[in-house]
Amino acid sequence: MKTFLLALAALVVSSVAALAQDLPAQQLEGFNLSGYSEGGEKSWDIKGDKADVQGNEVAVTNVNANAYGEQELNLTARKGRIDRVTGDVDLEQDVVMTSDSGTVLKTDTLQWQRNNDLVQTDDKVRIEDGTMTIQGKGMEAHPSLKEAVLKSDVTANILAEGKDRKKDNQIEITSDGPMEIDQSSQTAVFTDNVQALEMSTGRKLKADRMEVTFDQDSRKIRQIVCTGHVELHQGMNITYSDGLTYKADEQRMTLTGKPRLVIDPGDHTSREMLNY
């Protein structure tokens, strides 16, 4: 969440598109080109095995591109196609983006529409960094707005602050999708058949919608707000409510909207974990 990978990717891809517009109709072997800022510092570089210019399309192979500056990004793909008129870019086969903070995005195809400020794919996407792994099918992102959507079949494994702040607690969240990411507000919203499993306790949450807020510095879960047909499963106990707020640092849940608790008579811990 801290480093928005797609904003940097747009810089790299737009540089590839600008390069393609200036190429003559020919085939280039082993190209290696760079771009510089007004101050003379390198802002991007691109290299590859081949660039085949045919009319308004440029086909490139084994693309390796970098963006430089306050944050850096490397983008690789086995194949790419560039429209010299629109500046749109299609990348395919082992598309990998890696930021200098260690965040990695992997997919099979990636398309960038320059005029619409849109990066998208219909294929599976995997995003990894030190605190989370997110997978889904299909993605749309507007890099300049720092927003992205994973369309369906979303699974996220995310670290949350432990209760004693010394031991992290892992939470797995799944949803049918979509999942919306907003870096500006440090939030991710999961919708449609959402389930969250707290790995340290085995407690499970179900809801129509979950809004996850991240700590800006640690990028770990700070809070989860659940709304719509909320269920809390703990052992044999089930609590039903309209809403629920989970505080990660306390590992405590607060239920709202006339919660109804079905208690397993043999469980004496549930009452201590809940606020009404």
Sequence and secondary structure as in RCSB ss.txt:
>XXXX:A:sequence
MKTFLLALAALVVSSVAALAQDLPAQQLEGFNLSGYSEGGEKSWDIKGDKADVQGNEVAVTNVNANAYGEQELNL
TARKGRIDRVTGDVDLEQDVVMTSDSGTVLKTDTLQWQRNNDLVQTDDKVRIEDGTMTIQGKGMEAHPSLKEAVL
KSDVTANILAEGKDRKKDNQIEITSDGPMEIDQSSQTAVFTDNVQALEMSTGRKLKADRMEVTFDQDSRKIRQIV
CTGHVELHQGMNITYSDGLTYKADEQRMTLTGKPRLVIDPGDHTSREMLNY
>XXXX:A:secstr
  S HHHHHHHHHHHHHHHHHH  SSEEES EEEEE TTS EEEEEE SEEEEETTEEEEEEEEEEE SSS EEE
EEEEEEEETTT  EEEEEEEEEEETTS EEEEEEEEEETTTTEEEEEEEEEEE SSEEEEEEEEEEEGGGTEEEE
EEEEEEEEEE  TTSSS EEEEEEESS EEEETTTTEEEEEEEEEEEETTT  EEEEEEEEEEE TTT SEEEEE
EEEEEEEEETTEEEEEEEEEEETTTTEEEEESS EEE  TT  SHHHHEE 
